[in-house]
Amino acid sequence: MPTEFLETLDHVISEVVDPQASVVDETGAFPTATIDALRQQGLLGLISAPEVGGMGRSWGDAARVVERLARSCGSSAMVVCMHYCGAAVIERFGGTDARKAVGAGELLTTLAFSEAGSRSHFWAPLSTAKSDGDQVVLDANKSWVTSASHATAYVWSSQPSVGSEGTATLWLVPRDAAGLAIAGPYRGLGLRGNDSAPVRATGVRIPAAARLGDDGQGFDVMMGTVLPIFQLCNAAGSLGLMESITTASVAHCSGGRFEHLNSSLADLPTIRAYLARMRIETDKVRTLWEDTIAAVEGGREDTMLRVLQVKAAAAESALQVASLGMRVCGGAAYRKEVGVERRFRDAQAASVMAPTTDVLYDFIGKAICGQELF
């Protein structure tokens, strides 16, 4: 298929994302310029259908956008990752107006799943949705919402309405709805521009028509739509960081010299061995990631296993590669201009982001032992 959108993306990265990446990290500012540029180029509507103004691209293409962004700016990659996750739900279950808003890039969305009470078990919301005529009243204590202060609307999870069966229901909730309180700004180790913050809903009223999918069937949407695209895009973020850390480390070690010995750091066998391990880990993850994309897009029987594996593998390998990058670059790695320490900090997030690596290991173990996941 044509990949002109990637050429467009590369131009946005070189002209907009690269120049602001370090500023986003240092100041914790939301990557507004990046999002505006992606909107202008139609890339926020990447996976929306052409009939609603989108590009009609695949979830694999969404992951490829995130991977390229992550090489430059982890914060921008996370914001776009969560937007594509929300956009996938809206495209499949939203009304025409909402789908058109996403397709045109007018609606920046995100997921509001994680809660203080159920923590990393994102599939088990404790928040409530009470029917009141043609409206629904939401009460919730959401713990981690990316783009909390900047998204146009959240894809929001709650328990089903009273009397309904199932474990969850999804809604499209405007960020400026009365009764929503955002506890920002985000102050974190890495991904400092992703505007992740707790969001509390107190008596928030939305139209009942804002429901995404059937009442009580949110779990199926989470597993069938959200989990695959989130795992692909989150792994893409880790992969992009690994790629950039490896590239920066090779450049530093090839260019850094012992003048009195007339040799480079890369002339040391130990350094080359570490760089080789970084390259192998990055390529291993890329191979698994591409195979997972193929499984999702081809509807293979092993799709769920691959989906579970890819984030766990990418997150853990990113930790290894980031640590090795700091090691081979030595004291220089602590300087921001080398570009390793920022990505080292960004790489720490994926392993503890729901579903965490430890939870995924349990799911993978259940899957290969023929046990039910839930």
Buried (B, 14 or more C-beta within 10 A) or exposed (E): EEEEBBEBBEEBBEEBBEEBBBBBBEEBBBBBBBBBBBBEBBBBBBBBBEEBBBBBBBBBBBBBBBBBBBBBBBBBBBBBBBBBBBBBBBBEBBBEEBBBBBBBBEBBBBBBBBBEEBEBBBBBBBBBBBBEEEBBBBBBBBBBBBBBBBBBBBBBBBBBBEEBEBBBBBBBBBBEBEBBEBBBBBEBEBBBBBBBBBBBBEEBEBEBEBBBBBBBBBBBBBBEBBBBBBBBBBBBBBBBBBBBBBBBBBBBBBEBEEEEEEEBBBBBEEBBEBBEBBBEBBEBBBEBBBBBBEBBBEEBEEBBBBBBBBBBBBBBBBBBBBBBBBBBBBEBBEEEEBBBBBBBBBBBBBBEBBBBBEBBBBBBEBBEEEEEEE
